[in-house]
Amino acid sequence: MKTIEEAVAVYFQDLKKGCNNLISCDQLKELMSREDVYILDIRKPEDFEKEHLEGAINVFWSEVGDHLDEIPKDKKVVVCCYSGQSAGQVVSLMRLLGYNACSLKGGMQCDLTYLPLEAHCCDIQTETCSS
């Protein structure tokens, strides 16, 4: 495992090479069509339940550190949030830890028109619905 200093140096070298750790909706659609992608949605659970990308796993952003052992290091990890800001912070730290992670540019506000979404409607008699 790299030292923190080495990981940070690599991170900034990658930035100089143009690797900004962002993925657009179009790029994500293309990626999802050809490989298995781990999508980490760090929004509030109630917003995740309303709508999320197909196959996404929900872990609220402040709890990601408690679930790192559940996130694969052998897959591309795409982190999404509301606007991309929180996801960018999470991605930076995940990359320092050796994850192949990137942030969905614009978060869930990007053009999701052609991405597979899962939306769930709650039963009137329950507060939440099961996914």
C-alpha positions in Angstrom: 0.0 0.0 0.0 1.2 3.5 -0.8 1.9 6.0 1.8 -0.5 8.9 2.1 2.1 11.2 0.6 2.7 8.9 -2.4 -1.1 8.6 -3.0 -1.6 12.4 -2.8 1.3 12.9 -5.2 -0.2 10.5 -7.7 -3.6 12.1 -7.3 -2.2 15.6 -8.2 -0.1 14.2 -11.1 -3.3 12.7 -12.5 -5.0 16.0 -12.3 -2.1 17.6 -14.2 -2.6 14.9 -16.9 -6.3 16.0 -17.3 -7.8 13.2 -15.1 -10.4 15.2 -13.2 -12.2 12.1 -11.9 -15.5 13.1 -13.4 -17.8 11.1 -15.6 -20.6 12.6 -17.7 -24.1 11.0 -18.0 -23.2 10.0 -21.6 -19.9 8.4 -20.6 -21.7 6.6 -17.7 -24.3 5.2 -20.1 -21.6 3.9 -22.4 -19.6 2.5 -19.5 -22.7 0.7 -18.1 -23.4 -0.9 -21.5 -20.0 -2.6 -21.6 -19.0 -3.4 -18.0 -20.3 -3.9 -14.5 -20.1 -0.6 -12.7 -20.5 -0.1 -8.9 -22.7 2.9 -8.5 -22.6 4.5 -5.0 -25.4 7.0 -4.4 -24.5 9.1 -1.3 -27.8 11.1 -1.1 -30.3 10.9 1.7 -32.1 7.5 1.8 -35.5 9.1 1.2 -34.3 10.8 -2.0 -32.7 7.6 -3.1 -36.0 5.8 -2.6 -37.8 8.3 -4.9 -35.4 7.8 -7.8 -31.9 6.4 -8.4 -29.7 4.9 -11.0 -30.4 1.2 -11.7 -28.3 -1.0 -9.5 -27.1 1.8 -7.3 -26.2 1.2 -3.7 -27.2 3.9 -1.2 -24.8 4.9 1.6 -25.3 8.4 3.0 -22.1 10.5 2.4 -21.2 10.8 6.1 -21.4 7.0 6.4 -19.2 6.0 3.5 -16.2 5.5 5.7 -18.1 2.9 7.6 -18.8 0.9 4.5 -15.5 1.0 2.6 -14.9 -2.7 3.1 -18.2 -3.3 1.1 -17.1 -1.3 -1.9 -15.1 -3.3 -4.5 -11.6 -2.2 -5.5 -11.7 -4.3 -8.7 -14.6 -2.4 -10.3 -15.1 1.1 -11.6 -17.0 3.0 -8.8 -19.2 5.9 -9.8 -20.3 8.1 -6.9 -23.3 10.3 -7.3 -24.9 12.9 -5.1 -27.2 15.9 -5.7 -24.9 18.2 -7.6 -21.5 16.4 -7.7 -19.8 18.4 -5.0 -20.1 15.8 -2.1 -19.4 13.0 -4.6 -16.2 14.8 -5.7 -15.0 14.9 -2.1 -15.8 11.3 -1.5 -14.1 10.3 -4.8 -10.9 12.2 -3.9 -10.5 10.2 -0.6 -11.5 6.9 -2.2 -8.9 7.4 -4.9 -6.3 8.1 -2.2 -7.3 4.7 -0.8 -6.8 2.9 -4.1 -10.4 2.8 -5.5 -11.0 3.3 -9.2 -13.6 6.0 -8.5 -15.1 8.9 -10.3 -17.9 11.4 -9.7 -21.0 11.7 -11.8 -20.6 15.2 -13.3 -23.5 17.4 -12.2 -24.8 14.7 -9.8 -28.4 13.6 -10.2 -29.0 17.0 -11.9 -27.3 15.9 -15.0 -29.2 14.7 -18.1 -30.5 11.4 -16.9 -32.7 10.9 -20.0 -31.0 7.9 -21.3 -29.7 6.3 -18.1 -31.7 3.4 -16.6 -33.5 4.8 -13.5 -35.3 2.9 -10.8 -38.1 4.8 -9.3 -40.3 3.5 -6.5 -43.7 4.5 -5.5 -44.6 4.1 -1.9 -47.7 2.2 -0.8 -50.2 4.6 0.8 -50.3 2.4 3.9 -46.5 2.5 4.5 -44.0 5.3 4.9 -41.4 3.8 2.6 -41.4 1.2 -0.1 -39.0 -1.7 -0.5 -36.5 -1.6 -3.3 
